[in-house]
Amino acid sequence: MRETTISEEQQVKVAATDNPVHKLILERWSARSFSDRPIEQPEIDTIFEAASWAPSSMNEQPWMYIYATKGTPTFDKMAETLMPGNQPWAKNASVLIASLARKNHANNGMANKYNWYDVGSANQNLLLQAASVGILGHVMGGFHRDKAEALLQLPDEIELVCLIALGYPAPADDLEEPFRSRELTPRNRNPLSAFVFQNNLK
Ligand SMILES: Cc1cc2nc3c(=O)[nH]c(=O)nc-3n(C[C@H](O)[C@H](O)[C@H](O)COP(=O)(O)O)c2cc1C
């Protein structure tokens, strides 16, 4: 893992954990303030290859991605599909990604019940690989589905799971409110006692 630099301001986003969780997990967070620095093609390729190494049901790898880089007409059109809570900051990302899932198993055409599970795993690999080189991602479910699907012209067999904004982080002051405050709010999680149970069956 390459060393990455986290600014003093961004330290607030580093997860404060009770247990010694890996640095890479601590330092991945959903950024909203993105710098103008482009993500070079080798980094983009590496991020998508990392996604492909996620586990998937029967190794079907039901994920697909369509991406666009800032400054292209497709990027602008993808940004226009986002809801008002996402568009103002996500349009400054360097890359916008449409995360897609194949609905059916390749071998028998039956519905793949695990497709979104597998796509989520791939997306998490993608986010962690990005974070390992100081690139932050932000998954978004807040987009106009009809608009986005029309733009992407997906065949029936493919569904749109989410959009992902990727970029190098920038200072929170680059954002308007309420996004600036969100960029400075610590992240939190439920304690283990709320979701992990050992030997609780009678
Ligand atoms: C499926 C999914 C959809 C999400 N949709 C949005 C969204 O539309 N807008 C947004 O600002 N964040 C969105 N998020 C980001 C979450 O709000 C974020 O992951 C969560 O608050 C935890 O913060 P962290 O990722 O910084 O740890 C989404 C995350 C996921 C996994």
The ligand as a Tripos MOL2 file, in Angstrom:
@<TRIPOS>MOLECULE
LIG
   31    33     1     0     0
SMALL
NO_CHARGES

@<TRIPOS>ATOM
      1 C1        -26.1510    2.2470   -1.8390 C.3       1 LIG1
      2 C2        -25.6810    3.5810   -1.2910 C.ar      1 LIG1
      3 C3        -26.3330    4.7340   -1.6710 C.ar      1 LIG1
      4 C4        -25.8790    5.9760   -1.1960 C.ar      1 LIG1
      5 N1        -26.4810    7.1190   -1.6550 N.ar      1 LIG1
      6 C5        -25.9920    8.3190   -1.2900 C.ar      1 LIG1
      7 C6        -26.5050    9.5120   -1.8640 C.ar      1 LIG1
      8 O1        -27.3710    9.5010   -2.7420 O.2       1 LIG1
      9 N2        -25.9750   10.6920   -1.4290 N.ar      1 LIG1
     10 C7        -24.9940   10.7530   -0.4860 C.ar      1 LIG1
     11 O2        -24.5580   11.8700   -0.1580 O.2       1 LIG1
     12 N3        -24.4590    9.6300    0.0370 N.ar      1 LIG1
     13 C8        -24.9310    8.4220   -0.3370 C.ar      1 LIG1
     14 N4        -24.3540    7.2730    0.1560 N.ar      1 LIG1
     15 C9        -23.2050    7.3780    1.0760 C.3       1 LIG1
     16 C10       -23.6160    7.0710    2.5100 C.3       1 LIG1
     17 O3        -24.4170    8.1010    3.0130 O.3       1 LIG1
     18 C11       -22.3370    6.8670    3.3580 C.3       1 LIG1
     19 O4        -21.6370    5.7290    2.8890 O.3       1 LIG1
     20 C12       -22.6670    6.7070    4.8240 C.3       1 LIG1
     21 O5        -23.2250    7.8700    5.3440 O.3       1 LIG1
     22 C13       -21.4190    6.3550    5.6650 C.3       1 LIG1
     23 O6        -20.4250    7.3310    5.4610 O.3       1 LIG1
     24 P1        -18.9490    6.9290    5.0160 P.3       1 LIG1
     25 O7        -19.0690    6.2230    3.6750 O.co2     1 LIG1
     26 O8        -18.2210    8.2340    4.8980 O.co2     1 LIG1
     27 O9        -18.4000    6.0340    6.0540 O.co2     1 LIG1
     28 C14       -24.7840    6.0390   -0.2880 C.ar      1 LIG1
     29 C15       -24.1320    4.8510    0.0760 C.ar      1 LIG1
     30 C16       -24.5570    3.6510   -0.4320 C.ar      1 LIG1
     31 C17       -23.7920    2.3970   -0.0580 C.3       1 LIG1
@<TRIPOS>BOND
     1     1     2 1
     2     2     3 ar
     3     2    30 ar
     4     3     4 ar
     5     4     5 ar
     6     4    28 ar
     7     5     6 ar
     8     6     7 ar
     9     6    13 1
    10     7     8 2
    11     7     9 ar
    12     9    10 ar
    13    10    11 2
    14    10    12 ar
    15    12    13 ar
    16    13    14 ar
    17    14    15 1
    18    14    28 ar
    19    15    16 1
    20    16    17 1
    21    16    18 1
    22    18    19 1
    23    18    20 1
    24    20    21 1
    25    20    22 1
    26    22    23 1
    27    23    24 1
    28    24    25 2
    29    24    26 1
    30    24    27 1
    31    28    29 ar
    32    29    30 ar
    33    30    31 1
@<TRIPOS>SUBSTRUCTURE
     1 LIG1         1 GROUP 0 **** ****
